[in-house]
């Protein structure tokens, strides 16, 4: 028996040890020719490294958005929580705070509302990111897969660029109207030269950064424990290659 055949059998055995996988599917992969390795990364027959990378980006973004679009998705997470604009005192408060924000309780409520607004932007961003992953041109997939904890997220962000911001703007505008119980309007009016448009721009910029941070965190978690996904393609790429 050749070394390649031995490797196929061993890779299949390792995959079979993951009880969360469908035993019949794994056997089918082995019967179709087993696993093969390209540039140090394992893959499955019928799938290439580009497929693996798209799967990684898809799952990472799905998990991130599933959290972010929930009530409190931004605010309840220190990684993604959006600070108030500097004119409102930022995250820690400052002498720029107007009388309407002098109360810590009021400031907290305002920050919660701002973060709720971001959720509406994330709702619009999610399908855009999903479609971008399907259609984006990918070169150097092997290097990205073998890259750092958030290499795929960084690649995706670099290709989408500021397009994500434009996609979120209508959602942010909607959120400002939906979640304003009067506090947002009063806060904006209390600061000379500051309007809702500037507030919306501040939120959308910070929400974009939070979204990429959340996706990057999910990617790092998948790389660290691919077996938890139950996805044969990701397990082959990361668990076996490691």
N, C-alpha and C positions, 0 to 999 in steps of 0.2 A: 504494500500500500504506500502511495506517494506521500510526501510531506504535505502537499496541498490537501489531499484527501483526509489526512490525519487532522489538519487544522480545521477542516469543515466539520468533522465529527466533534472535535473538541468545542468549537464555537457553538454548535447546535446544542451540545450537552449543557454548556453554561447558560444558554438562553432558556433551556428547559427547566433549569433550577428556579427560575422566576415563576412562582405559581400563579401570579396575577395575569400571566399571558395565556392566550388561547393555545392549548397544546396542539390542536389540529393545524392551526396556522403556522406554528413554528416547524412542524414536520413538513408542511407543504414547502416552506422556504428551503429546507434541507434537500427535499426531493428535487427541487428545481435547480439545484446546483450548489447549495450551501452558501456560506458567506465568503466574501472576498475582501481583500484589503488594498486600498489605494492611498499612497502617501501616509501610511501609518494609521489610517482611519478605516474601521470596518464598515461595511454596508451590506445591503441585502439584494439578492438578484431582482432585476427589474427596477431597481432604485439606484440613483447615483448620489454623489455627494451634494449636488444641488438640491435634490429632493430632501435630503437629510437637513440641510440648512433651512429650507423653507418650512419643514416640519418644526424645527427648533424655534424659528421666529414666530410661527403661527401659535404654537402652544404657549410660548412666553407671553405674547401679546394678549391672547385669550384670557389667561390667568390674571394678568395685570388689569385688564379692563373689567373683568368680572368683579373685581374688588372696587375699582375706582367709580363705577357708575352706581354703586349701592349708596344709600343715604349714609353720609359720614365717611364715604370712601376715601376722600382726600384728607379731611380734617382729623380723622381718628388715627392716622398713620403719620408718625413723625417724619418718615422719609418723603411723603408726598404732601404734607400739610402746607398750604399756601399762606405766606405771611401777608399782612396788610400792607398796602403801599406806604412808602416812606412818608408821604403827606399825612397818612393816618397814624404814623408812629411805627410803621414796620412791625416786626415780630415782637420786639421788646418794649416798645413805647418810647416816646421822646418828648422834648419840649414843644414839638410841632403839633401835638395833639390839641384839638380844639375842645371847647367845653362839652360838646356832645359826646366826646370820647373820654372824658376825664374819669369815668367809672370803669374799673376793670371788668365788671360784669357786662357792661355795654360793649366794651371793646371785644370781649370774647364772643358775644352774640354776633357782632358785626363780622368777625373773622369766620365764624361758622357759616354765616350767610354767604360770604365770599367763596368759601370752599364748596358750598352747595351749588353755587353758580358754575364752578369748574366742572361739576359732575355732568352738567348739560353739554359742556364742550366735549367731554370725554365720550358721551353717547354718540356724537357726530364723528368723532375721531376713530372710533373702533372699526366701523365698516370700511373706512378709507384705508386704514392700516392693513386690514385683512386683504383687501383687493390689491394693494400695493405689493404685498408679499407674493401674491400669485403671479404678478406681471413683471416684477422688477427684473432687470437683467443682472445676472450674477457671474462674476469672474473671480477666480481665486478662491473657490468654495473650500478647498482643502485647507488653505491658510486661515480662513475665518473659523472653520470648525476647530482647528488646532490652536486658535488664538486664546485671548484672555477670557475671563468670566463673562464679559458682556460684549465680546467681539462681534457677534451677530447683530446685537442691538445697535452697536455703534455703526455698523455697516448700513443697516436699515435707515437709521437716522440721517446718515450722511447722504443717502440717496433721496429720501423724501424731502429733507430740508425744511424750508419755511412753508411748504405746501400744507403741512399739518396745521399751522397757525390759521391759514385762510379757511380751512375746513371747519375749524372750531368757532370762528367768530359768530356765525348766526346762533349757535347754541349758547354761547356766552351772553349774547344780547337777549335771548329768550330767558335765560336764567336770571339775569338782572331784573327783568320784569316779574318773573314768577316768584322769586324768593325775597323781593323787597317788601317788607312790611312797614316801610316808612323810614327805617333806620338807615338804610343805604342812601336814600335820597337826602336825608337830613345831614348825614356825614359829608356827602359830596358838596352840598350847598354851603356848609360851614367853612370850607376851605377855598379861599380866593384863587381863581385861575384853574380850579380843578373841576372836571365834569365827568359825566358818566362814560363818555368815550375814552377818556384817559384811564378810568378805572377798568373798563373792559379790556383795554390793551394790556394793562398790568396783569390782569387775571389770566388772559389767554397765554401770555408769555410764560408765566410761572406754571400754569397748568401743563403746557407743553413740556417743560423741563421735568415736572413731576411724572408725567406719563412715561417718558423715556427712562427715568430712574426706576419706576415700577417694573417696566418690561425688562430692564437690565438685571434687576434683582431676581426676577423669575427665571431668566436665562441662566444666571449663576447657580440657582438652586437645581435646575434640571441637569446642568453639567456635573454638579457635585453628586447628584443621586439620580441618574437616569432610570434606574430600575423602578423608581417610584412612579414613573409616568405610565408604566405598562405598555410602552410603545416599542415594538421590536426594532424599529429603525433607529431610534435614539439610543436604545440600549446597545445595539451593535456598534454605533458610532462612538459612544463615550465609555461605556462600561468595559467593552472588550478591547478598545484601543488603549484605555488606561492601563 
